[in-house]
Amino acid sequence: MVGPRPPAEYTATREGDGRACAFLVFGLFPTASYQRRTAIAYERAIGKSGLGLVDTQLQESWYVVPYVGDLLCTRVRGRVVE
């Protein structure tokens, strides 16, 4: 669970979308944001005024960068509770 549960009554006014990526260098060594990808994407999705997300979708993407390693990206989408 990344964010808090929404209150019993809430208003979801807008769509939120956040994305965060991190490298896995040579497939072995993670960069600093590797473990926090989902939390960073969530924070970007709710923005500064949001309290949380409802109807959330989570998408993971892996890309291979030759001679460097793997790029792992997480995308979080949902309706923002304000």
Kinemage of the C-alpha trace (Angstrom):
@kinemage 1
@onewidth
@group {chain A} dominant
@subgroup {mainchain}
@vectorlist {calphas} color= white
{ca met a 1} P 0.000 0.000 0.000
{ca val a 2} L 1.558 3.259 -1.122
{ca gly a 3} L -0.968 5.854 -0.001
{ca pro a 4} L -3.606 6.232 2.697
{ca arg a 5} L -7.147 4.946 2.305
{ca pro a 6} L -9.582 7.590 1.035
{ca pro a 7} L -12.150 8.933 3.508
{ca ala a 8} L -15.672 7.444 3.557
{ca glu a 9} L -16.967 10.409 1.551
{ca tyr a 10} L -14.695 12.066 -0.980
{ca thr a 11} L -14.667 14.032 -4.221
{ca ala a 12} L -12.387 12.895 -7.044
{ca thr a 13} L -12.091 15.977 -9.224
{ca arg a 14} L -9.358 15.226 -11.741
{ca glu a 15} L -7.246 12.512 -13.297
{ca gly a 16} L -3.735 12.018 -11.962
{ca asp a 17} L -0.811 10.444 -13.792
{ca gly a 18} L 2.703 9.939 -12.440
{ca arg a 19} L 5.760 8.092 -13.671
{ca ala a 20} L 9.140 7.239 -12.150
{ca cys a 21} L 12.084 5.293 -13.571
{ca ala a 22} L 15.309 3.791 -12.221
{ca phe a 23} L 18.299 1.943 -13.651
{ca leu a 24} L 19.490 -1.507 -12.790
{ca val a 25} L 23.125 -1.074 -13.885
{ca phe a 26} L 24.490 -4.198 -15.590
{ca gly a 27} L 21.370 -5.968 -14.320
{ca leu a 28} L 22.877 -6.110 -10.808
{ca phe a 29} L 23.262 -2.689 -9.171
{ca pro a 30} L 20.125 -0.622 -8.522
{ca thr a 31} L 20.205 3.175 -8.509
{ca ala a 32} L 19.012 5.131 -5.468
{ca ser a 33} L 15.374 5.478 -6.580
{ca tyr a 34} L 14.968 1.793 -7.533
{ca gln a 35} L 13.017 0.761 -4.409
{ca arg a 36} L 10.936 3.981 -4.303
{ca arg a 37} L 9.726 3.995 -7.927
{ca thr a 38} L 6.093 3.316 -7.035
{ca ala a 39} L 6.018 5.861 -4.195
{ca ile a 40} L 7.589 8.571 -6.390
{ca ala a 41} L 5.110 7.886 -9.218
{ca tyr a 42} L 2.220 8.015 -6.706
{ca glu a 43} L 3.397 11.371 -5.320
{ca arg a 44} L 3.671 12.774 -8.831
{ca ala a 45} L 0.187 11.512 -9.694
{ca ile a 46} L -1.566 13.199 -6.760
{ca gly a 47} L 0.356 16.458 -7.157
{ca lys a 48} L 0.632 19.112 -4.452
{ca ser a 49} L -3.049 19.428 -3.540
{ca gly a 50} L -4.189 15.787 -3.661
{ca leu a 51} L -4.865 13.578 -0.659
{ca gly a 52} L -4.843 10.242 -2.470
{ca leu a 53} L -5.940 8.237 -5.509
{ca val a 54} L -8.984 6.077 -6.230
{ca asp a 55} L -9.619 3.781 -9.208
{ca thr a 56} L -5.865 3.319 -9.386
{ca gln a 57} L -3.999 1.620 -12.226
{ca leu a 58} L -0.379 0.512 -11.930
{ca gln a 59} L 1.819 -0.238 -14.946
{ca glu a 60} L 5.390 -1.573 -14.898
{ca ser a 61} L 7.671 -1.291 -17.953
{ca trp a 62} L 11.156 -2.723 -18.500
{ca tyr a 63} L 13.551 -1.479 -21.155
{ca val a 64} L 16.982 -2.866 -22.019
{ca val a 65} L 19.716 -0.283 -22.582
{ca pro a 66} L 22.605 -2.043 -24.365
{ca tyr a 67} L 25.925 -2.088 -22.446
{ca val a 68} L 24.358 -0.213 -19.496
{ca gly a 69} L 21.599 -2.319 -17.952
{ca asp a 70} L 17.848 -2.241 -17.530
{ca leu a 71} L 15.562 0.769 -17.163
{ca leu a 72} L 12.526 0.015 -15.000
{ca cys a 73} L 9.597 2.440 -15.058
{ca thr a 74} L 6.435 2.562 -12.969
{ca arg a 75} L 3.329 4.509 -13.984
{ca val a 76} L 0.459 5.226 -11.587
{ca arg a 77} L -2.881 6.583 -12.820
{ca gly a 78} L -6.153 7.272 -11.067
{ca arg a 79} L -8.656 9.866 -9.922
{ca val a 80} L -7.262 12.335 -7.400
{ca val a 81} L -9.086 12.811 -4.082
{ca glu a 82} L -8.928 16.423 -2.904
